[in-house]
Amino acid sequence: MASIRSRKRTGLLFLDFRWQGRRYREQTTLIDTPANRARLQRVLARIEKQIELNTFDYAAFFRHAPGVQRPTECSLALQPETARSGGTPKEAVPATPRTGHPTFEDFARQWLREHTVEWRRSHLRTLESTVDGHLVPRFGTWVVSDISKAEILAFRAELSTQPGRGHRPLLSNKRINGIIGPLKQILNEAAERYEFSPPTANIRALRLRRTDVFPFTLDEVERILAEVRPDYRDYLLVRFLTGLRSGEVDGLKWKYVDFTTRLILIRETRVLGADDYTKTDGSQRDVQMSTPVYEALRRQEAVSRGHSDYVFCNRLGRPIDNKNFTERVWGPLLRYLDLPVRRPYQMRHTAATLWLAAGESPEWIARQLGHTNTQMLFRVYSRYVPNLTRQDGSAMERLLASTFTGTKRADSADLSGPGTA
């Protein structure tokens, strides 16, 4: 029996029916409302009627990507109700380029191919995931010039109701911006090529909430290093005292460790299981080794050099997998020490706050972290400086007190006149 059902996780409707002895479930981007169920019921009735008459053509009814040879699960080209704009939902029929303009899916695929050479592999993977997971299911069969500003805003509003990753109840503004951003880029490019007014004018990114860093104190660092597994102690020590990003330390190779000058040369990073260029050009830097870091790397040299190209590796000589480390070593260790669980990335923030506490130059700290200037340093870490260094105005108080006290005493001496003691 064919039916209309709703996904528990997303609340979106889908069609569930059987054809030629197989079960098919066609996804939609419609939320579960009586009106949307009524619309889908009409679509389902057409499908059942065609199946009964033996005239149902799956590939014709549901639009598929080029090259698909058999029916597969794909998204229906159904447009959600545009309640805010007062629009009337269109019929669930695959779009035909009436104006000679391509469909959104076709142009998005072309846009990805043309710009692939510009992007890092990790960025390309993110864009492909966004296009396949969100944009094509929503706008895939629409002609690019038919997508309006109202539809984009309605789509953004729908995203704000979808569940987030992990334990987050809803998608964050940052993630929503990460979905709408590529949509705007694709439509702006299409508008320029096919000479229509871009529908993205004045659609601003959602405001992001400021997130606080959560570094460890020096006492907590010492506790962690004392209790961690011996084979991970130097790994953590290097992370705590250099501020290297996860991908930078996991992808660090011996050819980039210079014991003579006591420098760690950051030239690559580990992203999605492969070595890649650093996050930005500014991330290409030389990190100075403190004495504890120098000694830790010397100890690690005896363990892995000659066994692997990577400084920190597993028994097979492969670099440390950050997800595996987080789940099997890092998280259990913090819970054992009764410390709030936080991402390993907080070790980078810890290095920054410890340098500030030691009174290091902000410019030097920014260079160590791979920042092009000190702006981020003061914005992100400023509130930790008074707590850690006591540089909270008390130094000025002491200076003023000593200065004005000295002046007052001198004035008193002048007023008392010569010969008075």
C-alpha positions as CSV (number, residue, x, y, z in Angstrom):
1,M,0.0,0.0,0.0
2,A,1.4,3.4,-1.1
3,S,1.7,5.9,1.7
4,I,3.0,9.4,2.7
5,R,5.3,9.3,5.6
6,S,7.4,11.6,7.7
7,R,11.1,11.3,8.7
8,K,11.4,11.3,12.5
9,R,14.8,13.2,12.4
10,T,13.9,16.0,10.0
11,G,10.1,16.0,9.9
12,L,10.1,16.0,6.1
13,L,7.6,14.0,4.1
14,F,8.4,11.3,1.6
15,L,6.5,8.9,-0.7
16,D,6.6,5.2,0.0
17,F,5.3,2.9,-2.7
18,R,6.1,-0.3,-4.6
19,W,6.7,-0.8,-8.3
20,Q,7.7,-3.9,-10.2
21,G,8.2,-5.8,-6.9
22,R,10.5,-3.3,-5.4
23,R,10.0,-0.7,-2.7
24,Y,10.8,3.0,-3.4
25,R,11.0,5.9,-1.0
26,E,11.1,9.3,-2.7
27,Q,12.3,12.2,-0.5
28,T,10.8,15.7,-0.5
29,T,11.7,19.0,1.2
30,L,8.2,19.5,2.4
31,I,7.5,19.7,6.1
32,D,4.7,17.6,7.6
33,T,1.6,19.8,7.3
34,P,-2.0,18.9,6.2
35,A,-1.6,21.1,3.1
36,N,1.7,19.4,2.1
37,R,0.2,16.0,2.7
38,A,-2.7,16.9,0.4
39,R,-0.4,18.0,-2.3
40,L,1.6,14.7,-2.1
41,Q,-1.6,12.7,-2.0
42,R,-2.4,14.1,-5.5
43,V,1.1,13.1,-6.7
44,L,0.8,9.7,-5.2
45,A,-2.6,9.2,-6.8
46,R,-1.1,9.9,-10.2
47,I,1.7,7.4,-9.6
48,E,-0.8,4.7,-8.5
49,K,-3.0,5.3,-11.5
50,Q,-0.1,5.0,-13.9
51,I,1.2,1.9,-12.2
52,E,-2.3,0.4,-12.5
53,L,-2.4,1.2,-16.3
54,N,1.2,-0.1,-16.7
55,T,2.2,3.3,-18.0
56,F,4.4,4.4,-15.1
57,D,7.9,5.6,-16.2
58,Y,10.0,6.0,-13.2
59,A,12.8,8.0,-14.8
60,A,10.4,10.3,-16.5
61,F,8.3,10.9,-13.4
62,F,11.3,11.5,-11.1
63,R,14.2,13.5,-12.6
64,H,17.6,11.8,-12.2
65,A,21.1,13.0,-12.6
66,P,22.7,12.3,-16.0
67,G,24.2,8.8,-16.3
68,V,21.7,7.1,-14.0
69,Q,20.6,3.9,-15.7
70,R,18.1,2.7,-13.1
71,P,15.7,4.1,-10.6
72,T,17.4,5.3,-7.4
73,E,16.2,7.4,-4.5
74,C,16.3,11.0,-5.4
75,S,14.5,14.2,-4.3
76,L,11.2,15.3,-5.6
77,A,11.1,18.7,-7.3
78,L,8.4,19.9,-4.9
79,Q,8.5,23.5,-3.8
80,P,7.5,24.1,-0.1
81,E,4.7,26.5,0.6
82,T,5.9,30.1,0.6
83,A,3.7,31.3,3.4
84,R,5.8,34.5,4.0
85,S,5.7,35.6,0.4
86,G,2.1,34.6,-0.1
87,G,3.0,32.6,-3.1
88,T,1.0,29.6,-4.4
89,P,2.8,26.2,-4.5
90,K,3.6,25.0,-7.9
91,E,2.6,21.5,-9.2
92,A,5.2,18.8,-8.5
93,V,6.3,18.5,-12.1
94,P,10.0,18.4,-13.2
95,A,11.0,21.8,-14.5
96,T,11.7,22.4,-18.1
97,P,14.0,25.2,-19.2
98,R,11.4,27.4,-20.9
99,T,13.9,30.3,-21.2
100,G,16.9,28.3,-22.4
101,H,18.4,28.7,-19.0
102,P,19.8,25.5,-17.2
103,T,18.3,23.9,-14.2
104,F,19.9,24.7,-10.8
105,E,21.4,21.2,-10.5
106,D,23.0,21.3,-14.0
107,F,24.5,24.7,-13.4
108,A,25.7,23.9,-9.9
109,R,27.5,20.8,-11.2
110,Q,29.1,23.0,-13.9
111,W,30.0,25.6,-11.3
112,L,31.7,23.0,-9.1
113,R,33.7,21.6,-12.0
114,E,34.9,25.0,-13.2
115,H,36.1,26.1,-9.8
116,T,37.6,22.9,-8.5
117,V,41.1,24.0,-9.4
118,E,40.8,27.0,-7.1
119,W,39.8,25.2,-3.9
120,R,41.6,23.0,-1.4
121,R,40.3,19.4,-1.3
122,S,38.6,19.8,2.0
123,H,36.8,22.9,0.9
124,L,35.6,21.2,-2.3
125,R,34.3,18.2,-0.2
126,T,32.4,20.7,2.0
127,L,30.8,22.4,-1.0
128,E,29.9,19.1,-2.7
129,S,28.3,17.9,0.5
130,T,26.3,21.2,0.8
131,V,25.2,21.1,-2.9
132,D,24.2,17.4,-2.8
133,G,22.7,17.4,0.7
134,H,20.8,20.7,0.7
135,L,20.8,22.7,-2.4
136,V,20.0,20.1,-5.1
137,P,17.2,18.5,-3.1
138,R,15.6,21.9,-2.7
139,F,16.2,23.6,-6.0
140,G,17.6,20.9,-8.3
141,T,15.0,20.9,-11.0
142,W,14.2,24.6,-10.9
143,V,15.4,26.8,-13.7
144,V,18.0,29.1,-12.2
145,S,16.2,32.3,-13.3
146,D,13.0,31.1,-11.6
147,I,14.5,31.1,-8.1
148,S,13.3,34.2,-6.3
149,K,14.6,36.1,-3.3
150,A,11.4,35.0,-1.4
151,E,12.2,31.4,-2.1
152,I,15.7,31.7,-0.8
153,L,14.5,33.4,2.4
154,A,11.9,30.7,2.8
155,F,14.5,28.0,2.3
156,R,16.7,29.7,5.0
157,A,13.8,29.8,7.4
158,E,13.3,26.1,6.8
159,L,16.9,25.4,7.5
160,S,16.6,27.1,10.9
161,T,14.1,24.5,12.0
162,Q,16.2,21.5,11.0
163,P,18.2,19.5,13.6
164,G,21.9,20.2,14.0
165,R,24.8,17.8,14.2
166,G,25.7,15.9,17.3
167,H,23.8,17.1,20.4
168,R,22.7,20.4,18.8
169,P,18.9,20.7,18.6
170,L,19.0,23.0,15.5
171,L,21.4,24.0,12.8
172,S,23.6,26.8,13.9
173,N,23.7,30.2,12.1
174,K,27.2,29.4,11.0
175,R,26.0,26.2,9.3
176,I,23.0,28.0,7.7
177,N,25.4,30.7,6.4
178,G,27.6,27.9,5.0
179,I,24.6,26.5,3.0
180,I,23.2,29.8,1.8
181,G,26.6,31.2,0.9
182,P,27.3,28.7,-1.9
183,L,23.6,29.1,-3.1
184,K,24.2,32.8,-3.5
185,Q,27.5,32.3,-5.3
186,I,25.9,29.9,-7.8
187,L,23.0,32.1,-8.5
188,N,25.1,35.2,-8.8
189,E,27.3,33.4,-11.4
190,A,24.3,32.2,-13.3
191,A,22.7,35.7,-13.3
192,E,25.9,37.1,-14.7
193,R,26.1,34.5,-17.5
194,Y,22.5,34.4,-18.5
195,E,21.7,38.1,-17.9
196,F,19.0,38.1,-15.3
197,S,18.7,40.0,-12.1
198,P,20.3,38.0,-9.2
199,P,17.7,37.2,-6.5
200,T,20.3,37.4,-3.8
201,A,20.6,41.1,-3.4
202,N,20.6,42.3,0.2
203,I,20.4,38.8,1.7
204,R,22.8,39.2,4.5
205,A,24.5,36.4,6.5
206,L,22.9,35.6,9.8
207,R,24.7,37.0,12.8
208,L,27.0,34.6,14.5
209,R,27.1,34.3,18.3
210,R,30.4,34.9,19.8
211,T,31.8,31.7,21.3
212,D,34.3,31.7,24.2
213,V,37.4,29.7,24.2
214,F,37.9,27.2,27.0
215,P,41.6,26.8,27.6
216,F,43.2,24.7,30.3
217,T,45.0,26.1,33.3
218,L,48.7,25.3,33.9
219,D,47.7,23.0,36.8
220,E,45.2,21.2,34.5
221,V,47.9,20.8,31.9
222,E,50.2,19.2,34.4
223,R,47.5,16.8,35.6
224,I,46.7,15.8,32.1
225,L,50.4,15.1,31.2
226,A,50.9,13.2,34.4
227,E,47.9,10.8,33.7
228,V,47.8,10.4,30.0
229,R,49.1,7.2,28.4
230,P,52.9,7.3,28.1
231,D,52.8,6.9,24.3
232,Y,50.6,10.1,24.0
233,R,52.4,12.2,26.6
234,D,54.9,13.9,24.3
235,Y,52.1,14.3,21.7
236,L,50.0,16.3,24.1
237,L,53.0,18.2,25.5
238,V,53.8,19.4,22.0
239,R,50.3,20.5,21.3
240,F,49.9,22.3,24.7
241,L,53.2,24.2,24.2
242,T,53.2,25.0,20.5
243,G,49.6,25.9,19.6
244,L,49.6,23.7,16.5
245,R,46.3,22.9,15.0
246,S,45.1,19.3,15.0
247,G,45.8,18.8,11.3
248,E,49.2,20.5,11.6
249,V,50.5,18.3,14.4
250,D,48.9,15.1,13.0
251,G,50.5,15.7,9.6
252,L,53.9,16.9,11.0
253,K,56.7,15.1,9.2
254,W,60.3,14.7,10.3
255,K,61.6,16.6,7.3
256,Y,59.9,19.7,8.8
257,V,61.6,19.4,12.2
258,D,64.9,21.3,12.5
259,F,66.7,20.5,15.7
260,T,69.6,22.8,14.8
261,T,67.6,26.0,14.7
262,R,65.0,24.6,17.1
263,L,62.2,25.3,14.6
264,I,59.1,23.3,13.6
265,L,58.3,24.2,9.9
266,I,54.6,24.2,9.3
267,R,54.2,23.5,5.6
268,E,51.4,20.9,5.4
269,T,48.3,19.9,7.3
270,R,46.3,16.6,7.6
271,V,42.8,17.0,6.2
272,L,40.2,14.2,5.5
273,G,42.9,11.5,5.7
274,A,45.3,13.1,3.3
275,D,48.2,15.7,3.4
276,D,47.2,19.1,2.1
277,Y,48.3,22.7,2.0
278,T,47.8,24.6,5.2
279,K,44.6,26.4,6.1
280,T,45.8,29.7,4.7
281,D,49.0,31.2,3.4
282,G,49.5,32.8,6.8
283,S,49.5,29.4,8.4
284,Q,52.8,28.7,6.6
285,R,55.2,29.5,9.5
286,D,58.2,28.5,11.6
287,V,57.3,27.6,15.2
288,Q,60.0,28.0,17.8
289,M,60.6,25.1,20.1
290,S,60.8,25.7,23.9
291,T,63.1,23.5,25.8
292,P,60.3,21.0,26.9
293,V,59.1,20.8,23.3
294,Y,62.7,20.2,22.0
295,E,63.2,17.4,24.6
296,A,59.8,15.9,23.7
297,L,60.6,15.8,20.0
298,R,64.0,14.3,20.8
299,R,62.3,11.5,22.7
300,Q,59.8,11.0,19.9
301,E,62.7,10.8,17.4
302,A,63.9,7.6,19.0
303,V,60.3,6.2,18.7
304,S,59.2,7.0,15.2
305,R,62.0,8.4,13.1
306,G,63.0,5.7,10.6
307,H,59.7,3.9,11.3
308,S,57.5,6.6,9.7
309,D,57.7,9.9,7.9
310,Y,55.3,11.3,10.5
311,V,56.5,12.5,13.9
312,F,53.5,11.1,15.7
313,C,52.1,7.9,14.3
314,N,50.5,4.6,15.2
315,R,52.2,1.2,15.2
316,L,51.7,0.9,11.5
317,G,53.5,4.2,10.9
318,R,50.4,6.0,9.9
319,P,49.6,9.5,11.3
320,I,47.3,9.8,14.3
321,D,43.6,9.9,13.4
322,N,42.1,12.8,15.2
323,K,38.6,11.3,15.6
324,N,40.1,8.1,17.0
325,F,42.3,10.0,19.4
326,T,39.4,12.1,20.6
327,E,37.1,9.3,21.2
328,R,39.5,6.7,22.6
329,V,42.1,8.8,24.4
330,W,41.2,12.4,24.9
331,G,37.6,12.1,26.0
332,P,38.1,9.2,28.5
333,L,41.2,11.0,30.0
334,L,39.3,14.2,30.7
335,R,36.4,12.3,32.2
336,Y,38.8,10.3,34.4
337,L,40.3,13.5,35.7
338,D,36.8,15.0,36.2
339,L,37.6,17.8,33.9
340,P,34.9,19.3,31.5
341,V,35.2,17.6,28.2
342,R,36.2,19.9,25.4
343,R,37.7,19.6,21.9
344,P,41.4,18.9,21.5
345,Y,41.6,22.2,19.7
346,Q,41.4,23.9,23.1
347,M,45.1,22.9,23.5
348,R,45.9,25.5,20.9
349,H,44.0,28.1,22.9
350,T,45.8,26.9,26.0
351,A,49.2,27.6,24.4
352,A,48.1,31.2,23.5
353,T,46.9,32.0,27.0
354,L,50.1,30.5,28.6
355,W,52.2,32.7,26.3
356,L,50.2,35.7,27.3
357,A,50.5,34.8,30.9
358,A,54.3,34.6,30.5
359,G,54.3,38.1,29.1
360,E,55.4,37.2,25.5
361,S,55.0,39.8,22.8
362,P,51.6,39.6,21.1
363,E,53.3,39.9,17.7
364,W,55.4,36.9,18.5
365,I,52.4,34.9,19.7
366,A,50.4,35.8,16.6
367,R,53.3,34.5,14.4
368,Q,53.5,31.3,16.4
369,L,49.8,30.7,15.9
370,G,49.9,31.5,12.2
371,H,47.8,34.7,12.5
372,T,48.7,37.6,10.1
373,N,48.1,40.2,12.9
374,T,47.3,40.5,16.5
375,Q,43.6,41.4,16.0
376,M,42.3,37.9,16.6
377,L,44.7,37.5,19.5
378,F,43.3,40.5,21.5
379,R,39.7,39.7,20.5
380,V,39.8,36.0,21.5
381,Y,42.1,35.9,24.4
382,S,42.1,39.3,26.0
383,R,39.8,38.3,28.9
384,Y,42.3,35.6,30.1
385,V,45.2,38.0,30.3
386,P,44.2,39.8,33.6
387,N,43.4,36.5,35.3
388,L,46.6,34.8,34.4
389,T,49.2,37.7,34.5
390,R,47.6,40.2,36.9
391,Q,48.1,42.8,34.2
392,D,44.7,44.2,35.1
393,G,45.6,47.8,35.8
394,S,47.5,47.2,39.1
395,A,50.8,47.9,37.4
396,M,49.6,51.4,36.5
397,E,48.3,51.9,40.0
398,R,51.7,51.0,41.4
399,L,53.4,53.4,38.9
400,L,51.1,56.2,39.7
401,A,51.3,55.6,43.4
402,S,55.1,55.7,43.4
403,T,55.2,58.7,41.1
404,F,52.7,60.9,42.8
405,T,53.9,59.9,46.3
406,G,57.4,60.9,45.3
407,T,56.1,64.3,44.0
408,K,54.1,64.9,47.1
409,R,57.1,64.3,49.3
410,A,59.2,66.6,47.2
411,D,56.6,69.3,47.4
412,S,56.4,68.9,51.2
413,A,60.2,69.3,51.4
414,D,60.1,72.5,49.4
415,L,57.4,74.0,51.6
416,S,59.2,73.3,54.8
417,G,62.1,75.5,53.8
418,P,65.8,75.1,54.3
419,G,67.2,74.2,57.7
420,T,64.1,72.3,58.8
421,A,64.6,68.6,59.4
